[in-house]
């Protein structure tokens, strides 16, 4: 199913004129170009890397590379310096010379009969080149050899913009060569259902974080125990050569550096696309992707405004007047990948109608909806920003891989959020006593979705302060916030409030601390004297405590979550009033 969907996506890209390789070609990361004259003399070593992207190599369509591990197998018209120049910085000169000889032989075999001056120049260069020239004849060109060694190289003729591998005669000869070396094993392709030459090895997939930089495979067999009915390697899971090329090329297209249809979450990467071109592909990147810089105000113009309007309508359950959503046959695909040594694991795979995906996105943000503490906090927080709130020190690298995968799956399938999400958030709060907007929103989302699925209306949580909510966890959270506020008003110079000492025990074993906190409150109110503010707090505490008959010995995990939300709601209400008072005084 996955390979079939990727095969269809490749065909869609080709038909739409996207910059994607055709059969026999692939994308390569190219660092430098060797500039030759028509006689094959080396004139310049051109740096193709982008200084604006931390010297990232240039992504280029090149003749399809060879599958190789420890074996020597040369590419055509591009490769690393060991193959192209017979030199690297690894110290194994004997092996590098063998690689250079393989590169020369490959070009004699494929390009020897091509009537093209670019190909002739490359062959002349290879015939006359000696690896010693790097430190001798061409030492000025290789002044920064350590920067070139090991990088991927291509060829270009002087005074031409095209690279040699892009010349028409060269491409035609390469396609002819690829056609001759097809598999001799003919069988039924398990993806298309048609008879075709079966791929012995599938092209490598590059760009999955944590996987081998040279590429990894989804379909791969390399042990005797993997044989089926005596069939070696990929012949026991037959996929046609053309189909193997199509699905791997489509995956590499989605995984490319500049792709807006991928996002790294935890140790995995999530890819998404639709059956036909639709704005949902770009919308998803804003829902899952890496956040903007902290404190950056969201720009509500252009594409950002359109995305915001889409998310608002989806969250509020409003009818979306978008033509592509009325297409009931439009499917949306989401694929989660994670590294597994030389292979790639499928973490999750989900297919649904685009309209259903929009409904689930809306449900996700509806569950998260909460009044923000500050205007620059995201109204529609992306997944990575949310998951960071569960990580030690708030670092991306500390996000649990299992939690990130389960969270992504919950968003796209509409299932319950992972139970360990609530545990992770509460543990972080107990660790640093910080109940912020994002953590409170995550807790609300978990509880709201669970309550809706199980019909527990008493666990439903509102966006802002709910004075009618009698849940003991919520009430005690509000009470704790009021007691802290009383302390702050009585001792404005205080730096560490009761939150730093008592939040953990108050939210888990209330009976152990609340009697002491109530006594402490009386001391603080006495400091405030007969001021109206003291009467105001005394009345509020009485109203909150009215339905509380006794302090419970223990709060369940869900009630600890409601404690945090009650605390957040009450604190937010105080600061809303404070903000309004300041604005009124300024007027």
N, C-alpha and C positions, 0 to 999 in steps of 0.2 A: 504493500500500500504506500509506504513512504517513498520507495524508489519510483513507483508509478507517478506519484504526485510531483516528484522532482523532475522526472522526465517530461511531464506535461508543462511544468514551469519553464524548463529549458526551451521547449518549442515556442512557448508564449514570448519569451525574450527574443528569440531569433526572429519571429514574425513581426515583433514591434520595432525591430531595428536597433535593439540594445547593443552596446559594445561588449559582445560576449564571443569567445572563441568558437570557431566551427570545428568540426571533426578533424583531428590531426594537430590541433593547436591547443594551447593552454595559456594561463597567465603566469608570468614569472616576475620575481622581484629583481630588478636590474639596477646595479650600482654605478657601473661605468661603461663607457663605449670606447672602443679602440678605433681611432680615425685613421684610415689608410688612403694612400694615393692609388692610382689605377694600377701601379706595378706592385702593390702590396707592401710598400714601405710604411712603417708606423710613424705618423706625424704628431699625434696628440692622444692623451688619455683624458677623455672628457668625463667629468663628474656629473652623473644624472640625478643624484639625490636631491631631495627638497629641503633646503635650509629652514624653511618655515614650518616644517613638520619634523623637527629633531633629526634631520638628515635621513628621513625615511627613503628607502629605495623606490625607484619608479616602477609602478605596476604596468606591465607591458604584455601584449599578446605575442607569444613566441611559439615556435614549433614545439609540439608536445614533448615534455621531458621524459627521461627514462626512469622506470622503477628500479631503484638500486638501494642496497643497504651497504654491505661490505664489498660487493662486486664492482668491477670497473665497467661502466657503461656510459658512453659519451652522448651528450645532447647534440643537436644540430644548430649551428650558428649562435649558440649561447651556452655558457656554462661558467663554472667558477675558475679561478686562476690556475688551479692544479691542472685542469683539462686544457684551458686555452693557452696558458703560458708555460705549463710544466713546472710551476713554482708555487709554493704557498709558505706559510710561516709555521708549519707543523714540524719541520725538521726531517720529514721522510722524503728525501730527494729521489730515491730509487722508485718509490711508488708514484710520485708526481710525474716522473719521466714516462712511466708506463701509461699513465692517464693521458698525457699529452700525445703519445703515439696513438692511443685509441681514438682521440679526438681527430687527429690528422687522417687516420684510416677511415673514420666515419665520413669525413667530408670528401675524401676521394671517391668513396662508394656512392654517396648520394649526389654530390655536386660535380663530379668529374665530367659528366656529359652535358652540363648546362651551358648554353651559349649566353653568358651574362657577365658583364665586366665587373660587377660587384662580387660575384662568386669567384671569378678568376683572380681578383685581388686578394680575397681571403685565402684561396689555395696557394697563391704565391707567397703570402705572408707566412703561412704554416710551413711551407717547404724551406723557407729561408730562416725561420726563427730558431734561436737557441735560448734556453732559459738563462744562460749566463749574461745575455744582453741587458738584463734588468740592472745589473751592477756595472755593466761595461758600456756597450754602444749606446744604450738608451737610458743611462742612469739619470739624466736630467729629467726625462719624462716620468721616471719612477722615483723621484726624490722623496715622495711620501709613500714608499712601498708598503709600510705597515698598515696604511689606510686602505690600500688596494688589495692586499693579500687576502685570499679567501672569498672575495666578493664576486658577484656574477657579472659577466662581461658580454657585450654584443659588439657587432661591427657596423661601421658606417663609412661610406666613401667621402672623401673631401668634397666640399661644395655641394653636397646633397643633403636633403632633410630626411629622406627615407633611410631606415636602417637596412642592411643587406637582406635580412630575413623577411623584410616587407616588400621586396621587389617582386613583381608579378611572375617573372620566369622562375624565380627561386621558389615561390609559394606553390606554383604549379608542379614543379619537380618534386617538392616535398609531399604534396598530396598524392602524387602518383606512387611514391615510395611507400607511403603509409598503406595505400590500397593493396600493395603486393605482399605486405608482411602480416596480413590478417590471419586470425586463428584458423587452424585446419579442423578444429572440432566444431561440427555443425549440430545444433540441437534446438529444442524449443526454448526460447527466452522466457524465463519465469515472470518477467515484468510485462512484456508486450503480448505474449502468447503466440509469437510468430517464430518460424524457423530462421536462425541467424548464426553467424560465427560467434562462438562463445568466448568471452574474455577470460584469459587465464589469470591475469592480475588486473585489478581495478586501479585507475589513476588515484593518486594520493589526494587527500583533502587537507588543505592548509588553512590556518587561521583560528583553530580551536585553541583557546588559551590553555596552556599546560600540556598540550600534546606535542609531539616531536615537531620541531620547526621545519624539518624536511617534508612533513606531511604524514598523515595517519590514514587508516582505513576503517570503514564500517563493515565491509565484507572482506574477510581475510581468513585464510586457512594455511597454517604452516607446520602442523604436527601430524604424525601418523594417525593419532587418535581421531583426527578430524575427517579422515577419509570416509566416504560413503559409497558402498558398492564398488570399491576400488578406484574411485575417481579422486584425483589429486586436486589440491588448491581450489580455485573457485569453480571448477567444473562440476562439483557436487551441489552447487547452488547456481545453476546456469543463468547468466545474464549476458545478453548480446553485447558485443563490443561497442556498438553505437550507443546502446542504452547506458552502459557503464560510463561511457564518456559523457553522455548527456546529464546523468544525475550528479556525477562528481563535479562537472563544470558548473551546474546550477548551484550546488552547495558552495563551491569556491567563490561564485559571484556574490552570494548572500554573505559570505564570511570575509569579503575583501575589506581592506582598512577603512575605506570611506563609506561603507554600506550603512544605510539608515534603517535597514530591516534586520538588525541584530542588536542584542544587548547582552553584556556579560553580567551575570548575576551569580555571586558566589564563585564556585570553581567551574561553572558551566556557562554555556552561551545559548541564548534563545533566539531562534530565527522565526520569521513570520512573513507570510505572503498570501495573496488571494488568487482565486481561479482566474480572474481577469483584473485589469488595472482598476484600483479603487483607492480613495483617500484613506481608507482604514489602515493600509500598510504604513503610511507615515504617521497616522494618529497613534498607532501602537508604540512607536518608538518614543513618543512623549510620555506614554503611560509607564513604560518599563525602563527607559533609558537613564543614563547617568545624569544627575541633576546639574543645574547651573551652580555657579559659585555661591557660597553662603552670602546671604544678604542682598543678592542681586534681585532687583525688582523685575517682575515678569512684564515683558512688552506686550501690550494688548493691541498690536497692529498687524496687518497682513496675515500671514499664515498662522501666527500665534493666536490671533483673535478668532480665526475660524476654528482652530482646535479647541479653544476655550468655550466657544458657543456650543460646539459639538458635545464636549464633556458636561457642560451645564445641563443641556437638554437630556442627555443620556442619564445623568444622575437624578434629575427631577422627574424622569419618566414622561417627558414631553414628546410629542410626535416630531420625528426628524424628517424634514422635507428635503431629502437627498435622493436623487434619482437612482443612484446605484444601490440604495437600500431596498428599493422596490423589486429588485431582481431576486426572486426567490431561489434561483439556481446558483447564486454566487456563494461559493464556499470559501472559508477562511482556514488557513493551515498554520499550526504552531508546532515547532520542533525544538526540543531541548536536547542539547548535546553536552557531553562532558568527557574529559580525557581519560584514557585507560591504557597507559604505556604506549605501545605502537598502534593501538586501536582507538576508536572513538565509540563511546557508549551512547545509546539512545536513552536519555533520561525520561522523556515523555513525548508523546505524539498525540495531537488533538486536532480533530477536524469538525467544523460545525458551520452552519449558515452564517453569513456575515451579519444578518439582522440579529441572530441569537448572540453573536459575540458582542454586538453593541449593547444588548440588554444586560449581559453579564458585566461589561465594563461599567454601565450605569449602576448596577447593583453594588459593585465593589466600592464606587465612590459615594454612594448613598450610605453604605455601612460605615464608611470612614468619616462622613460629614460631621464636623464639630466646629464650634466657634473658635477662631484662631486667637492666640495671645497677641500677635503682632501682625501688622498689615503685610509685611514682607515674607511671611510664612506661606508655603504653597497651599492653595486651596485644593489642588489636585496633586498630591504628592506622588512621585513616581516610586516604583517598587524598590529600587536600590536605596533611595533615601529612607524609606520605611525600614528596610532590613538593617540599615546601619544602626538604628536605635536598639537593635537586639545584640549588637556586637560589643565586645569588651573594648573600652576606650573609643568606641564609635568608629573603629577602623574597618575599611572594606575587607581587608585580608582576614579579619576575625569573624566575618559572617559565616554561619554554619552552612556548609554545602547542602546538607539534607534539608535544612529549613528553607533555604532559598529556592530549591527545586520544588518543594511541597507548596510554598507560598505562590509561586508562579502557576503551578497546576491548579490551585484553588481559584486564582483569578480567572483563568481562561475556561475552567470547567464549571464554575459556579458552585463547587463543592464547599463543605465546611473548611474554614481555615485550619491549618494544622494545630493540633492541641498544644504542641510544644511552643507555638508562637506566643501564647498567653504566658506560659511559664518563663520564656526567655525575656519578655518585656518586664514582667513583675520582678524577676531576678535582677535586671539592670536597675530598676527603680530602687529596690532594696539595697543595692550595692552603692549607688551614688545619691540616693534620696532626691532624684530629679524627676518630677512629673511634668513633662512638657507636652506641647500640643500633639506632636506626632505619636508619642507613646500612648497618650490618652486616646487618640484616634484609633490606633491599632487595637487597643483593648476594647473599645466600643465596637469596632468591626467584628472582632471575634465573638463577642457576647450577643450582638444583634443578629448575626447570621445563625448562631446556634439557637437563640430564642425563637427565631422565625421558623427554623426547621423542626423544632421540638414543641412549638406551640406554647412556650413559656413567656407569656406576655409580661409577667412581672419582672423579667430580666431585660426587657426592651429599654434602650437608653436613648435619651433625646440629645439634640445638638447642644443645648445650653442648660443652665440650672433648672432642675425639675423639683420644685418644693413639695410636690405631691408624691414623689417617689419614697415609699416607706421601707424599701429594702434595707436591712440592717447594715450591710456593707456600705451602701451609698450614703446612708445617714451618718455613719461613723466617719466616713471620709470628709463629709461636710463639716461635722463637728470638729474634727482635727484641724481643718483649715481655719475655722473661726477661732479656736483656741490659739493657734499660731498668730493670727492677726491681732488678737488681744495682746499677746506678748509683745508684738512689734510696736503697737501703739503705746503700751506702757513703758517699753524700753527701746526707744527709737535708735539708740546707739548700739544695740545688740547686733552682733555679726552672725552668730550661730543660734538658730531658733530651735524649738522643740523638734522640728523636722529632722535635724541632723542626729539627734539622740534617740528619738522615740518612734520615727516613722515605721521602721521594720516591725517592731513589736506591736505597735498600735494597729497595724494592718493585718497582723496574723493572730495575735493573742490579746485582744482588746482588754479582757478582764485584768490583765497583768499591769496595765499602765494607765487606763483612763481615769480611775479613781484618783491617782496621783496628779494627773493633768488637770482634773476638775479643781482639786485643792490649789494647784498652782495658779489656775485661772482666777480664783478668788483673790489671791495675793496681787495679781496684775490689775484686777478691777479696782481694788482698794487704792492703787496708785493713781488710777484715773479719777477717783473721787466721785463726785455727784455730777460730773459732766454729762451732757446728753449722750455722748458717745458710749459711756459706760452703761447707761440704761439701754441704749440701742443693742449693744452686744449681749447684755443679760437677757433681753427679750428674745433675741435670735437664738441663743443657746437653749432657752426654754422651749421654743417652738420645735427645734431640731430634736431635742431629747424627749419630747412628749410621747411619741409612740414606742420609745425604747424602755422596756421593762427592766432589763438588766444587761450588763455587758457580757457578750458571749465569750467562752473560753477559747474559741478557735473560729477562724473564718476560712471557708473553703476557697479554692483557687479563684472561682468565679466571683465570690464576694470580695476577695482581695482586689480583683480587677475593678469591681464597682466602687470599692473604697478609693482607689486611685482616681476614678472618674469623678466621684463626688467631691474629692479634694480639689481636683482641677477645676470643676465647674464653680465651686464656691470661691476659690482664689481668683478665678477669671472675673466673677461677678464683682468682687471687691475692686479690682483694678479697672473694670469698666466704669464703675461709679467714680473712682478717683480721677479717671481720665475726663469724664463728663464735667466734674467739678472744676478741673483745671481749665477746660475749654470755656466754661461759663464765666469763670473769673477773668479769663483773657478777653472775653467779649466786653 
